[in-house]
Amino acid sequence: MKIPYIKCHGSGNDFILIDEIENDFGFSEKEREELSLLLCDREKGIGSDGILFVMPSEKAEGRMRMFNSDGTEAEMCGNGLRCVARHMIEKLGKKEIAIETEKAVLPVSQVEEIFPEIDTFSVMIEPVSFEVDSLPMNFAGKEAVDVKIPELSEERTFTALSVPNPHIVTIVDSVDQEELLSVGKKANDLPEVFPNGVNVSYVQILEENKIFVRTFERGVGLTNACGTAMSASSLVSTILGPNDLGTPIVVINKGGLVNCVVEKDNGRFSIQLRGNGTNVYQAEVDVDLGALTFEVSEKQFFAEENATYEKLEAFAASEIGG
Ligand SMILES: N[C@@H](CCC[C@H](N)C(=O)O)C(=O)O
């Protein structure tokens, strides 16, 4: 089976984008899982944090399904949705469209650049819920806001929320990557507390409306950035920290930066996530799922936009002294 794909990223969170509107491959659920395991592998595969399947929708201009590198499907993917938004916006020649995701039809648009020369896409992150049942999380209370989870850490306090994939967020003085790795692994090996697993983020407040976020992603591990995690972290650091509602929060990550605007309307939170949707290259992969082998054609790189993105990356690194 020959599958054209685009290798793309949002803040260095990288994906293989497969357009099933252009080509109806008729993948089974098992094939989606197998493709993710085979192609996302960093050593033997193409290498990526996940696959974005772009499909037709009856409710919107397109539909996104996102599979993590371990073959599991996520309810939502913020960085991935920006890449899908860019793909569909360019394809349809419109600036504002809607994309169906597992839990909601979400508005996406091309907006003012958040960094010089970086085409910027805004995606709505919702529904948002602090109810522990929405993750799900087994906890003695309706919500778990700024609470200890002794199975994970004796010291830290976490806030649980779904956006709508499951997240826990802790605010720290400085991000200890080794600790995050260990806590992330523990949290995803704790079905009695998190039956469906959970994304774990450590947030450092750099100044008012500027934070640094690192995330251990369910189904992947430590990634350069996670869009839903940066959105969840912006909301938590608005409620528990110095950030403001309705104001762009600059979120620095290992792969760049995004802006998040947290809004509250009739008691309900939503977050606008704004950032890049950068294409790295396009190619075709010839996959034999029976033999679990594949071959990639010659790659056509998007050299200019990648060179431009390097400037944003360098700026973001300088913001955290890297
Ligand atoms: N990196 C994504 C989130 C991908 C899904 C996540 N690992 C999960 O299983 O919930 C993002 O940018 O939001």
The ligand as a Gaussian input file, in Angstrom:
#p B3LYP/6-31G(d) Opt

LIG

0 1
 N        0.865000      16.018000      21.646000
 C       -0.520000      16.215000      21.628000
 C       -1.332000      15.301000      22.497000
 C       -1.275000      13.892000      21.956000
 C       -2.131000      12.952000      22.727000
 C       -1.619000      12.656000      24.088000
 N       -0.359000      11.982000      24.088000
 C       -2.680000      11.793000      24.774000
 O       -2.602000      10.547000      24.703000
 O       -3.595000      12.362000      25.358000
 C       -0.925000      17.656000      21.767000
 O       -0.245000      18.478000      21.146000
 O       -1.939000      17.981000      22.399000

